[in-house]
Protein backbone atom coordinates (compact mmCIF):
# COMPACT_ATOMS: atom_id res chain seq x y z
CA UNK A 1 0.00 0.00 0.00
CA UNK A 2 2.86 2.35 0.89
CA UNK A 3 4.56 1.76 -2.49
CA UNK A 4 1.33 2.59 -4.35
CA UNK A 5 1.00 5.84 -2.35
CA UNK A 6 4.60 6.86 -3.08
CA UNK A 7 4.14 6.06 -6.77
CA UNK A 8 0.99 8.19 -6.88
CA UNK A 9 2.81 11.11 -5.20
CA UNK A 10 5.66 10.86 -7.71
CA UNK A 11 3.21 10.84 -10.62
CA UNK A 12 1.46 13.94 -9.29
CA UNK A 13 4.78 15.77 -8.71
CA UNK A 14 5.93 15.02 -12.26
CA UNK A 15 2.54 16.00 -13.63
CA UNK A 16 2.77 19.38 -11.86
CA UNK A 17 6.14 20.07 -13.43
CA UNK A 18 8.15 19.64 -10.23
CA UNK A 19 11.17 18.35 -12.08
CA UNK A 20 14.84 19.24 -12.12
CA UNK A 21 15.85 22.34 -14.11
CA UNK A 22 16.60 21.67 -17.78
CA UNK A 23 20.06 20.55 -18.78
CA UNK A 24 22.26 22.67 -21.04
CA UNK A 25 21.16 20.71 -24.09
CA UNK A 26 17.47 20.97 -23.17
CA UNK A 27 17.63 24.71 -22.47
CA UNK A 28 18.42 25.77 -26.04
CA UNK A 29 15.48 24.98 -28.29
CA UNK A 30 13.02 24.72 -25.41
CA UNK A 31 9.53 26.18 -26.09
CA UNK A 32 8.87 29.61 -24.57
CA UNK A 33 6.71 32.73 -24.70
CA UNK A 34 8.94 35.07 -22.62
CA UNK A 35 12.69 35.65 -22.24
CA UNK A 36 12.35 34.88 -18.51
CA UNK A 37 11.45 31.29 -19.39
CA UNK A 38 14.92 30.77 -20.90
CA UNK A 39 18.23 30.29 -19.08
CA UNK A 40 20.36 33.44 -19.23
CA UNK A 41 21.86 34.42 -21.67
CA UNK A 42 19.37 32.66 -24.00
CA UNK A 43 16.33 34.63 -25.21
CA UNK A 44 12.88 33.63 -26.41
CA UNK A 45 12.76 34.08 -30.18
CA UNK A 46 10.15 32.57 -32.50
CA UNK A 47 8.74 30.50 -29.63
CA UNK A 48 12.04 28.80 -28.71
CA UNK A 49 14.97 29.57 -26.41
CA UNK A 50 17.88 30.61 -28.61
CA UNK A 51 21.18 32.40 -28.41
CA UNK A 52 20.80 36.12 -28.94
CA UNK A 53 23.69 36.73 -31.32
CA UNK A 54 26.83 35.36 -32.93
CA UNK A 55 28.10 38.66 -34.37
CA UNK A 56 27.54 42.37 -33.72
CA UNK A 57 25.21 42.57 -36.73
CA UNK A 58 22.78 40.17 -35.01
CA UNK A 59 22.04 42.83 -32.36
CA UNK A 60 19.30 45.47 -32.87
CA UNK A 61 20.47 48.33 -35.08
CA UNK A 62 20.76 51.86 -33.71
CA UNK A 63 21.12 50.94 -30.03
CA UNK A 64 24.95 50.87 -29.92
CA UNK A 65 25.00 47.17 -28.96
CA UNK A 66 27.69 44.58 -29.59
CA UNK A 67 27.64 40.79 -29.36
CA UNK A 68 29.68 39.61 -26.38
CA UNK A 69 30.29 35.95 -25.60
CA UNK A 70 29.23 35.13 -22.04
CA UNK A 71 29.62 31.82 -20.17
CA UNK A 72 26.60 29.57 -19.68
CA UNK A 73 26.07 28.25 -16.17
CA UNK A 74 24.46 24.97 -15.19
CA UNK A 75 21.29 25.89 -13.25
CA UNK A 76 21.71 22.90 -10.93
CA UNK A 77 25.28 23.56 -9.82
CA UNK A 78 25.92 27.20 -10.73
CA UNK A 79 29.17 26.10 -12.37
CA UNK A 80 30.22 27.14 -15.84
CA UNK A 81 29.46 24.52 -18.46
CA UNK A 82 32.32 25.46 -20.78
CA UNK A 83 29.89 26.68 -23.44
CA UNK A 84 29.43 30.32 -24.30
CA UNK A 85 26.54 32.15 -25.94
CA UNK A 86 26.36 35.56 -27.53
CA UNK A 87 24.50 38.29 -25.67
CA UNK A 88 23.85 41.81 -26.97
CA UNK A 89 25.38 44.32 -24.55
CA UNK A 90 25.97 48.07 -24.61
CA UNK A 91 29.16 48.96 -26.44
CA UNK A 92 31.73 51.13 -24.73
CA UNK A 93 32.01 54.30 -26.80
CA UNK A 94 35.16 54.94 -28.78
CA UNK A 95 37.54 57.00 -26.70
CA UNK A 96 36.29 55.61 -23.36
CA UNK A 97 39.07 54.87 -20.85
CA UNK A 98 40.07 51.22 -20.47
CA UNK A 99 42.57 48.89 -18.82
CA UNK A 100 42.08 45.86 -21.11
CA UNK A 101 39.97 44.79 -24.10
CA UNK A 102 37.24 43.44 -21.79
CA UNK A 103 36.46 47.04 -20.79
CA UNK A 104 35.69 47.90 -24.42
CA UNK A 105 33.09 45.24 -25.28
CA UNK A 106 34.19 44.02 -28.73
CA UNK A 107 36.56 46.91 -29.39
CA UNK A 108 40.28 46.99 -28.59
CA UNK A 109 41.97 48.81 -25.73
CA UNK A 110 44.99 50.71 -26.99
CA UNK A 111 47.02 53.09 -24.83
CA UNK A 112 44.22 53.19 -22.23
CA UNK A 113 41.47 54.10 -24.74
CA UNK A 114 38.75 52.03 -26.43
CA UNK A 115 39.26 52.08 -30.21
Backbone as numpy.savetxt, mean C-alpha at the origin, in Angstrom:
# Nx Ny Nz CAx CAy CAz Cx Cy Cz
-21.12 -34.23 21.65 -21.94 -33.04 21.65 -21.07 -31.78 21.65
-19.98 -31.84 22.43 -19.08 -30.69 22.54 -18.41 -30.40 21.19
-18.03 -31.44 20.47 -17.38 -31.28 19.16 -18.35 -30.63 18.17
-19.61 -31.04 18.20 -20.61 -30.46 17.31 -20.77 -28.96 17.60
-20.81 -28.60 18.91 -20.94 -27.20 19.30 -19.75 -26.38 18.83
-18.54 -26.91 19.01 -17.34 -26.18 18.57 -17.32 -26.03 17.05
-17.73 -27.06 16.35 -17.80 -26.99 14.89 -18.80 -25.94 14.43
-19.94 -25.85 15.11 -20.95 -24.85 14.77 -20.42 -23.45 15.03
-19.71 -23.24 16.14 -19.13 -21.93 16.45 -18.11 -21.53 15.40
-17.28 -22.47 14.97 -16.28 -22.19 13.95 -16.96 -21.81 12.63
-18.00 -22.51 12.27 -18.73 -22.20 11.03 -19.33 -20.81 11.07
-19.89 -20.43 12.21 -20.48 -19.10 12.37 -19.39 -18.04 12.28
-18.26 -18.25 12.95 -17.16 -17.28 12.94 -16.64 -17.07 11.52
-16.48 -18.15 10.77 -16.01 -18.02 9.39 -17.05 -17.35 8.52
-18.31 -17.66 8.78 -19.40 -17.04 8.03 -19.50 -15.54 8.27
-19.11 -15.09 9.46 -19.17 -13.66 9.79 -17.92 -12.92 9.31
-17.00 -13.63 8.72 -15.80 -12.97 8.22 -14.72 -12.78 9.27
-14.79 -13.52 10.36 -13.79 -13.41 11.42 -12.61 -14.30 11.07
-11.91 -13.92 10.04 -10.77 -14.69 9.58 -9.50 -13.88 9.74
-8.38 -14.51 9.47 -7.10 -13.81 9.53 -7.05 -12.75 8.44
-6.24 -11.70 8.61 -6.09 -10.71 7.55 -5.56 -11.37 6.28
-5.80 -10.76 5.12 -5.34 -11.38 3.87 -3.82 -11.42 3.79
-3.32 -12.41 3.09 -1.88 -12.50 2.88 -1.49 -11.47 1.82
-0.20 -11.30 1.62 0.32 -10.38 0.61 -0.28 -10.68 -0.76
-0.28 -11.95 -1.12 -0.78 -12.33 -2.44 -2.27 -12.08 -2.56
-3.03 -12.29 -1.49 -4.47 -12.07 -1.52 -4.83 -10.60 -1.54
-3.99 -9.75 -0.96 -4.31 -8.33 -0.82 -4.40 -7.63 -2.17
-3.47 -7.89 -3.07 -3.52 -7.28 -4.39 -4.49 -8.07 -5.24
-5.45 -7.40 -5.83 -6.46 -8.06 -6.64 -7.74 -8.35 -5.88
-7.75 -8.10 -4.59 -8.92 -8.32 -3.75 -10.03 -7.33 -4.15
-11.29 -7.75 -4.10 -12.41 -6.86 -4.43 -12.54 -5.77 -3.38
-12.92 -4.56 -3.83 -13.07 -3.43 -2.92 -14.01 -2.39 -3.51
-14.47 -1.49 -2.64 -15.22 -0.31 -3.05 -14.50 0.96 -2.62
-13.69 0.87 -1.54 -13.00 2.02 -0.97 -11.52 1.73 -0.79
-10.69 2.77 -0.83 -9.25 2.61 -0.59 -8.99 2.00 0.78
-9.81 2.33 1.77 -9.59 1.84 3.14 -9.77 0.33 3.26
-10.33 -0.30 2.26 -10.49 -1.75 2.27 -9.24 -2.47 1.75
-8.26 -1.71 1.29 -7.02 -2.28 0.75 -5.88 -2.03 1.72
-4.89 -2.95 1.74 -3.71 -2.76 2.57 -2.87 -1.62 2.00
-2.44 -0.69 2.86 -1.58 0.40 2.42 -0.27 -0.17 1.91
0.26 0.22 0.81 -0.08 1.37 -0.01 -0.99 1.07 -1.20
-1.68 -0.07 -1.24 -2.57 -0.38 -2.35 -3.80 0.52 -2.30
-4.41 0.76 -3.46 -5.61 1.59 -3.56 -6.70 0.81 -4.30
-7.93 1.21 -4.08 -9.06 0.58 -4.76 -9.24 1.27 -6.11
-9.07 0.50 -7.17 -9.18 1.03 -8.52 -9.90 0.00 -9.37
-10.99 0.43 -10.01 -11.79 -0.47 -10.85 -12.28 -1.68 -10.08
-12.62 -1.48 -8.80 -13.20 -2.54 -7.98 -12.22 -3.55 -7.41
-10.92 -3.32 -7.57 -9.90 -4.24 -7.06 -8.78 -3.46 -6.38
-8.13 -4.08 -5.40 -6.97 -3.48 -4.75 -5.78 -3.60 -5.70
-5.17 -2.46 -6.00 -4.06 -2.43 -6.96 -2.99 -1.48 -6.48
-1.80 -1.61 -7.06 -0.76 -0.64 -6.76 -1.16 0.67 -7.41
-0.73 1.76 -6.82 -1.14 3.07 -7.29 -0.35 3.53 -8.52
0.94 3.21 -8.55 1.75 3.68 -9.66 3.00 2.82 -9.83
3.59 2.94 -11.00 4.89 2.31 -11.28 5.88 3.39 -11.71
5.35 4.49 -12.27 6.16 5.61 -12.72 5.46 6.92 -12.35
6.18 8.02 -12.39 5.60 9.33 -12.07 4.37 9.62 -12.93
4.38 9.21 -14.17 3.27 9.53 -15.08 1.98 8.80 -14.72
2.04 7.82 -13.81 0.84 7.13 -13.36 0.07 7.95 -12.31
0.72 8.95 -11.73 0.10 9.79 -10.70 -0.75 10.88 -11.36
-1.79 11.38 -10.65 -2.64 12.43 -11.22 -1.82 13.63 -11.68
-2.17 14.16 -12.83 -1.47 15.29 -13.42 -1.85 16.59 -12.72
-0.90 17.49 -12.59 -1.18 18.82 -12.06 -1.13 18.94 -10.55
-0.84 17.86 -9.85 -0.82 17.90 -8.38 0.59 17.83 -7.81
1.61 17.89 -8.68 3.01 17.83 -8.27 3.30 16.57 -7.44
2.86 15.42 -7.97 3.06 14.13 -7.31 4.09 13.30 -8.07
4.81 12.47 -7.34 5.75 11.54 -7.94 5.48 10.14 -7.39
5.88 9.13 -8.14 5.70 7.74 -7.70 6.91 7.33 -6.87
6.66 6.98 -5.62 7.74 6.57 -4.72 7.47 5.12 -4.30
8.50 4.30 -4.36 8.35 2.91 -3.95 8.38 2.84 -2.42
7.37 2.22 -1.84 7.29 2.09 -0.39 7.16 0.61 -0.03
7.73 0.19 1.10 7.68 -1.22 1.48 6.28 -1.65 1.91
5.93 -2.86 1.55 4.66 -3.47 1.97 4.91 -4.20 3.28
3.99 -4.09 4.21 4.13 -4.79 5.48 3.07 -5.87 5.60
3.45 -6.99 6.20 2.52 -8.08 6.46 1.60 -7.62 7.58
0.27 -7.64 7.38 -0.65 -7.15 8.40 -0.66 -8.01 9.67
-0.23 -9.26 9.55 -0.23 -10.15 10.73 0.96 -9.91 11.64
2.12 -9.60 11.03 3.34 -9.48 11.83 3.87 -8.05 11.91
3.46 -7.20 10.96 3.98 -5.84 10.93 5.36 -5.76 10.29
5.90 -6.91 9.89 7.23 -6.94 9.28 7.14 -6.68 7.78
8.22 -6.13 7.25 8.28 -5.90 5.81 8.32 -7.23 5.08
7.61 -7.29 3.96 7.52 -8.52 3.19 8.64 -8.65 2.17
9.35 -7.58 1.90 10.38 -7.59 0.87 9.86 -7.06 -0.45
8.54 -6.93 -0.58 7.95 -6.36 -1.78 7.75 -4.88 -1.59
7.75 -4.15 -2.69 7.49 -2.72 -2.65 6.42 -2.39 -3.68
5.63 -1.37 -3.37 4.60 -0.90 -4.28 4.74 0.60 -4.45
4.36 1.09 -5.62 4.42 2.52 -5.88 3.26 3.24 -5.21
3.56 4.41 -4.65 2.56 5.25 -4.02 2.81 6.69 -4.46
1.76 7.38 -4.89 1.91 8.77 -5.32 2.05 9.66 -4.09
3.15 10.39 -4.03 3.44 11.28 -2.89 3.81 12.66 -3.43
3.69 13.66 -2.57 4.03 15.03 -2.96 5.52 15.12 -3.27
5.83 15.75 -4.38 7.22 15.91 -4.79 7.83 17.10 -4.07
9.06 16.95 -3.64 9.79 18.08 -3.08 10.08 19.04 -4.23
9.84 20.32 -4.04 10.07 21.26 -5.14 11.55 21.37 -5.49
11.83 21.66 -6.72 13.22 21.90 -7.13 13.75 23.07 -6.31
14.98 22.90 -5.85 15.60 23.96 -5.05 15.39 23.79 -3.56
14.56 22.80 -3.14 14.35 22.57 -1.71 15.63 22.02 -1.10
15.93 22.37 0.16 17.13 21.83 0.80 17.00 20.33 1.04
18.14 19.62 0.97 18.13 18.18 1.19 19.46 17.71 1.75
19.43 16.50 2.33 20.63 15.85 2.83 20.98 14.67 1.92
19.94 13.94 1.46 20.14 12.82 0.54 18.97 12.73 -0.42
19.06 11.85 -1.41 18.03 11.75 -2.45 16.65 11.42 -1.89
16.59 10.72 -0.75 15.30 10.40 -0.13 14.51 11.63 0.28
15.19 12.74 0.50 14.52 14.00 0.86 13.86 14.65 -0.34
14.20 14.21 -1.54 13.75 14.86 -2.77 12.75 14.03 -3.56
12.06 13.09 -2.94 11.15 12.20 -3.62 11.89 11.46 -4.73
11.55 11.69 -5.99 12.25 10.98 -7.07 13.33 11.82 -7.72
13.57 13.01 -7.20 14.62 13.87 -7.74 15.94 13.53 -7.08
17.02 14.16 -7.53 18.34 13.94 -6.94 18.69 15.07 -5.99
19.54 14.77 -5.03 20.03 15.76 -4.08 21.49 16.06 -4.46
21.72 17.26 -4.93 23.05 17.66 -5.34 23.44 18.93 -4.60
24.56 18.88 -3.91 25.08 20.05 -3.18 24.02 20.63 -2.24
23.25 19.72 -1.57 22.28 20.14 -0.58 21.00 20.73 -1.14
20.74 20.51 -2.45 19.53 21.05 -3.08 18.87 19.99 -3.96
17.54 19.91 -3.91 16.81 18.99 -4.77 16.84 19.51 -6.21
17.23 18.64 -7.14 17.32 19.04 -8.56 16.48 18.10 -9.42
